[in-house]
Amino acid sequence: MKDKLKLTTALFRSIPSVIVALFTISVITMNLLANKTLVQTEYIALDGGILVSWVSFLCMDVVTKHFGPKAATKLSIFAMLTNLLACLIFYIAAIIPARGVDADYTGFNSIFGGTWFILLSSTIAFLSSALINNFLNFAVGKLFRRDPDGKAAFFARSYVSTFIGQTADNLIFSILTFMLFAPIFWNGFHWTFVQCLSCSLIGAVFELLMEAVFSPIGYVISRRWHKQNVGEQYFALEKELTGKETLK
């Protein structure tokens, strides 16, 4: 246990802070935006989370490529815990009465006060999709034995893992939120399974397109980390403690 804690500490010292901050902020923002349904028709439904969720997956792909799937999963757990802390702070701020103030904070309280089942659904969906994305990204990368660090390998592992991971994220969240909890707590408001499935696929396609636009940046970051030996101390410590090198 002590060795694992030591290794995890070294990992978070090694991952560049910009990626950690961007990833964590995207997870918190995604949770807030999920409260709003942007589009709802008979067959299509999209929530606001799709506007930023691609950022989370791009960050996970970069970290998985350089540090391995277990490291990316640890980062995902950290972001999830940070999101829970942020939600707790938002909730406390929302329930504190604004005495002596004439302004109406109903809108603020309804958004930042949060809804417990949306938080539960998003947490389950995020952790599930993170595991799928990280280890699928790793698995696809192993198929490129001749040039595992090339553009084709990076883009293939990013696109495949993002599409499947995003589909799983969207589907788990929408089923739990809009089919299980919403009919009970939102006066019968709900999505059908067809809407949940279409939301998942359409959202995944949208997020995949965004990933395709920005993945070249991810590739450049990955190559730069490799050239600059980012995480060298972490890799050395991992080899010392486990006798194994990071699988990437």
Stockholm file with secondary structure:
# STOCKHOLM 1.0

chainA/1-248         MKDKLKLTTALFRSIPSVIVALFTISVITMNLLANKTLVQTEYIALDGGILVSWVSFLCMDVVTKHFGPKAATKLSIFAMLTNLLACLIFYIAAIIPARGVDADYTGFNSIFGGTWFILLSSTIAFLSSALINNFLNFAVGKLFRRDPDGKAAFFARSYVSTFIGQTADNLIFSILTFMLFAPIFWNGFHWTFVQCLSCSLIGAVFELLMEAVFSPIGYVISRRWHKQNVGEQYFALEKELTGKETLK
#=GR chainA/1-248 SS CHHHHHHHHHHHHHSCHHHHHHHHHHHHHHHHHTTSEEEECSSCEEEGGGGTHHHHHHHHHHHHHHHCHHHHHHHHHHHHHHHHHHHHHHHHHHHSCCTTCCSCCHHHHHHHSCCHHHHHHHHHHHHHHHHHHHHHHHHHHTTCCSCTTSHHHHHHHHHHHHHHHHHHHHHHHHIIIIIIIHHHHTTTCCCCHHHHHHHHHHHHHHHHHHHHHHHHHHHHHHHHHHHTTTTHHHHHHHHHHHSCCCCC
#=GC SS_cons         CHHHHHHHHHHHHHSCHHHHHHHHHHHHHHHHHTTSEEEECSSCEEEGGGGTHHHHHHHHHHHHHHHCHHHHHHHHHHHHHHHHHHHHHHHHHHHSCCTTCCSCCHHHHHHHSCCHHHHHHHHHHHHHHHHHHHHHHHHHHTTCCSCTTSHHHHHHHHHHHHHHHHHHHHHHHHIIIIIIIHHHHTTTCCCCHHHHHHHHHHHHHHHHHHHHHHHHHHHHHHHHHHHTTTTHHHHHHHHHHHSCCCCC
//
